[in-house]
Amino acid sequence: MAAGYIPAYNWPHMDWSAGDLAKEWERFYQHCEFTFGGPLSKCTESEKICNLMNFVGDKGREKYLCFTWGEVMVGDNMVSEKEILASVVTKFKAHVESKRNPIRAAVIFDRRVQKPGELFDDFVTDLRLLARGLDIAETDKLIRNAIACKSLDERVRQRCMERGTALTIDKAIEIGHMFESTKDSMKIIAGEDPKITVNKVGQSKGRGKRGKIVPTRGKFNATGDREHTQAGKCQMS
């Protein structure tokens, strides 16, 4: 590994077993770009290519061996494409794009619903990523319809349906954010949010069992009745 390598860093890893390789490559290489701009920013072009070949793993290196390389003019010299990071990346991207199946992508998108416990933003982000695999230029309406029909919160679906043809993707997202924020606020008010800790008043020593009278010594008044102290009242916790 090139100079500047930090063992504890979260290095990119390409998952070649992913169902949608094009989507996985997009996620993977975005991580690579941040890595090349961060801890590996001092690496040379050649060192970055070596790091990339380490990140793609055994499967990626096998595919690299099958690529056909040409030469390009860099300055006054002819250079092999395998010596240029952008060219290497282009080869990998073309390979994963060739594996894209728009029909399969459409089925996956159509079956995507917001899962219990999934944040609304995470749901919308995944819809956008899945839509990029579709063989369709305009995907905003599909994402809008998915929010309106497949959001977990019934109120979101109902409010979107009420908008009808006037519903835009931005408005659908706004509605989703609004109801998620309201739901979170109500949890906090009701004390149901696990992120909020409420300190309970501890029971004092000498308190009796719940719902029972704690017998105490007292004095009698003029009518002969016992005068009970505060501790003799019904103790309810």
Secondary structure, 3 states (H helix, E strand, C coil): CCCCCCCCCCCCCCCCCCCCHHHHHHHHHHHHHHHHHCCCCCCCHHHHHHHHHHHCHHHHHHHHHHCCCCEEEECCEEEEHHHCHHHHHHHHHHHHHHCCCHHHHHHHHHHCCCCCCCCHHHHHHHHHHHHCCCCCCCCHHHHHHHHHHHCCCHHHHHHHHHHHHHCCHHHHHHHHHHHHHHHHHHHHHHCCCCCCCCCCCCCCCCCCCCCCECCCCCCECCCCCECCCHHHCECCC
